[in-house]
Amino acid sequence: MGTENCFVCGESNPFGLHIHFFQEGEEAVAIYRCEERHVGWPGIQHGGITAALLDEAAGYVPHFMGLVAMTAKLEATFVEPIRVGDVVRIAGWATSINRRLIEVEAKITGEDGSTKAHAHAKMRVLSERQLDGDMALLRHRPREE
């Protein structure tokens, strides 16, 4: 999303997930495989990783619109465990857009189409005043795909 050190998508973060999001129609989408290093309970992905994936999908929605936004609220629902080795699809899409707030739905589905987790997020679009220093460099610059 413009920062190489991002935990979810940053290429340079040695502890990160290194997930690549792309735009598919009106959705921000990524494919991800759960690894042993992502577990909480044995063989089951940690809920914090699942929440981070949903949050990142929500964040990419305004990013693909050329906006810089931060998560104001994220309500996640965990439906089924994501197990080590599972390959899932993560998707986010806007449900409401106004000048300062974008509401987003995000969902993680298994290869069989089953819902693993979903979330509703409110993404606050940052103002020029809030975009200072290095953050100003991110404004209106979606990552080249």
C-alpha positions in Angstrom: 0.0 0.0 0.0 3.0 2.2 -0.4 5.0 1.3 2.7 7.6 -1.5 2.3 7.6 -2.2 6.1 3.8 -2.9 6.4 3.2 -6.1 8.4 0.6 -7.5 6.0 1.8 -6.3 2.5 5.3 -4.9 3.0 8.0 -6.6 0.9 10.8 -5.5 3.3 9.3 -6.6 6.6 11.2 -9.7 7.7 8.3 -10.7 10.0 5.5 -9.7 7.6 3.0 -11.7 5.6 4.1 -10.3 2.2 0.6 -10.4 0.8 -0.1 -8.8 -2.6 -3.5 -7.2 -3.0 -4.8 -6.4 -6.5 -7.9 -4.8 -7.8 -10.6 -7.0 -9.3 -13.6 -4.9 -10.5 -14.7 -3.0 -7.4 -12.9 -5.3 -5.0 -9.5 -5.3 -3.4 -8.4 -9.0 -3.5 -5.6 -11.2 -2.3 -4.9 -14.9 -2.1 -3.1 -16.2 1.0 -1.9 -19.5 2.4 -1.8 -19.9 6.2 1.6 -21.0 7.5 2.7 -22.7 10.7 4.2 -19.4 11.9 0.7 -17.8 11.9 -0.9 -20.1 14.4 -2.4 -19.4 17.8 -3.8 -22.8 18.8 -2.0 -25.8 17.2 -2.8 -25.9 13.5 -5.2 -22.9 13.6 -4.4 -19.4 12.5 -4.2 -16.8 15.2 -7.3 -14.5 15.2 -5.1 -11.4 15.2 -3.7 -12.5 11.8 -7.2 -13.0 10.5 -8.2 -9.6 11.8 -5.1 -8.1 10.1 -6.1 -9.6 6.8 -9.6 -8.2 7.0 -8.2 -4.8 8.0 -5.8 -4.8 5.1 -8.5 -5.6 2.6 -10.5 -2.8 4.0 -7.5 -0.5 3.7 -6.9 -1.3 0.1 -10.4 -0.2 -0.9 -9.7 3.5 -0.5 -6.1 3.0 -1.6 -7.3 1.8 -5.0 -9.5 4.9 -5.1 -6.3 7.0 -4.8 -7.1 8.0 -1.2 -5.1 7.6 2.1 -7.4 6.3 4.9 -7.0 4.8 8.3 -9.2 2.3 10.1 -11.6 4.1 12.4 -13.6 1.0 13.3 -13.3 -2.7 12.5 -15.9 -5.2 13.6 -14.8 -8.8 12.8 -16.8 -12.0 13.0 -14.9 -15.3 13.0 -16.9 -18.1 11.4 -14.6 -21.1 10.8 -11.0 -21.7 11.7 -8.3 -21.1 9.1 -5.9 -24.0 9.3 -2.3 -24.3 8.4 -2.1 -25.0 4.7 -5.5 -23.4 3.9 -5.5 -21.2 0.9 -8.0 -18.4 1.2 -9.3 -15.5 -0.8 -9.5 -12.1 1.0 -11.7 -9.4 -0.5 -12.9 -6.0 0.4 -15.4 -3.7 -1.2 -17.0 -0.3 -0.5 -20.6 -0.2 0.7 -20.9 3.6 1.4 -18.6 6.4 0.3 -18.7 10.0 1.4 -16.0 12.7 1.6 -14.5 11.7 5.0 -15.7 8.1 5.6 -15.8 5.0 3.5 -17.6 2.0 4.8 -16.2 -1.4 3.7 -17.2 -5.0 3.9 -14.4 -7.6 3.9 -14.5 -11.3 3.7 -12.2 -14.3 3.8 -13.4 -17.4 2.0 -11.9 -20.9 1.7 -11.3 -22.7 -1.6 -14.7 -24.3 -1.3 -16.4 -20.9 -1.0 -17.1 -21.2 2.7 -16.9 -18.0 4.8 -14.0 -18.1 7.3 -14.4 -14.6 8.6 -16.0 -11.3 7.6 -15.8 -7.7 8.9 -17.4 -4.3 8.6 -15.0 -1.4 8.6 -15.2 2.3 8.7 -12.2 3.9 6.9 -11.5 7.6 7.8 -10.1 9.5 4.8 -7.2 11.6 6.0 -7.2 15.3 5.4 -4.3 17.3 4.0 -3.5 18.5 7.5 -3.3 14.9 8.7 -1.0 13.9 5.8 2.2 15.3 7.0 5.8 14.2 6.6 6.3 10.8 4.9 2.5 10.2 4.8 2.1 13.0 2.3 4.2 10.9 -0.2 1.4 8.2 -0.2 -1.4 10.6 -1.2 -3.0 9.6 -4.5 -0.3 7.1 -5.4 -1.7 3.6 -5.7 1.1 1.0 -5.9 1.8 0.0 -9.5 0.3 -3.5 -10.2 
